[in-house]
Amino acid sequence: MIVQKSIEDKLQGGLDPSYCEVLNESHMHSVPANSETHFKVIVVSESFGGQSRVARHQLINGILADEIAGPVHALSIQAHTMEEWQKRAGAVLESPDCMGANKTH
């Protein structure tokens, strides 16, 4: 949980979120057990006010540049303002199944 903790700490420090959840979804992919390579982050922060979805993702990618350059293979981002989060009633989009894990040739 070293990578997951690093992601959580950096998002907390960089965005002062109202809500932040970091999910390790590596187990859903074709990777060794206990891997920390595939993550989903759900972040609610007023820092996102007036920003496009792309700008929000760029901000998060910048905060997590070291992790993305290193151990993180995939990062799913759901970034909302509090107003958007409340309109969604806290609903989180489900991640799709890994296409590579069950492929047959």
N, C-alpha and C positions, 0 to 999 in steps of 0.2 A: 504493500500500500504506500510505498514511498512516492511513486509518481502521482498517484491520486491525491495524496496529502499536499504535494507541491502545487498541483493545479488548484486545489481548494484554497490554499494559503495565498497564492498569487491573485486569484480572482477576488478574494475578500479584501486584500490590500489595495488592489488596483481599481476596484469598482465600488467599494462600499455597498454591496448589494443588500436589498431587503430580503432576498431569498437567493440561495445558491445551492445547487445540488450537482454533485459530480458522480456520475455512474460509470463504473468500469464495466464495459460490455465486451471485454476481450473473450470471455467464455462463450460468446455467441459466434466466434470466428475460429478459423482453422489455425490456432496458435497453441503453444504448449500451456499446460495447466499453470495457473497463478500468474499469467502474463499481465502486463500493464501496457497495452498497446492501442486499445480501442476505447474511446471515452465519449460520453454524452454529457454536456454541461447545460444546465438550465439556470439562467441567471436573470434576476429581476433587479433592475437598477435604474434610478433616475438619470444616471449618466448617459443612458440611451435616448433621452428625450430629444426629439428633432432630428435623430439620425436615421438614415436608411438601414435596411437589413444588412447590406454590404458593409457599410461603415461600422456597424456593431460587430460584425464578424471580424473585420480588420482590426478593430480595437482589441478584441479578445485574442486573436491570433498574435498580435504584437505582445500582449502581456505574457502569453504562453510560448513565445518564440523558441526558448531553449528546449522545452518539452517536445514541441513539434519538430525541431531539428534533430532530436535524439530519439527517445524511446517511443513517442506517440506516433502511431501509423495512421490513425483515423480519429477525427474529432468532429462530433456532431454538436452543433450549437443552436440553442433556443434562447434568444435574448429578447427580453421584454421590459417595457416600463411597467410600473405598478398598475397603471390604468389598463394597459393591454392584458396584463396577467389576470386582473380581476374580471375583465370581459371574457377571458377564456375559462374562468372559474378554476384556474390552476391546472387545466388539462395539459398533459404532456404528450407530444406526438410519440408514437411507438416507433422503435427502430425496425427496419426491415431485416429479414433473415439474411445471413451471409450467403452470398452466391457461390463463393469459393469453397466453402466447407463441404457442400454436398454435391459438387459437380461430378458428373461422370462423363468420360470421353468416349 
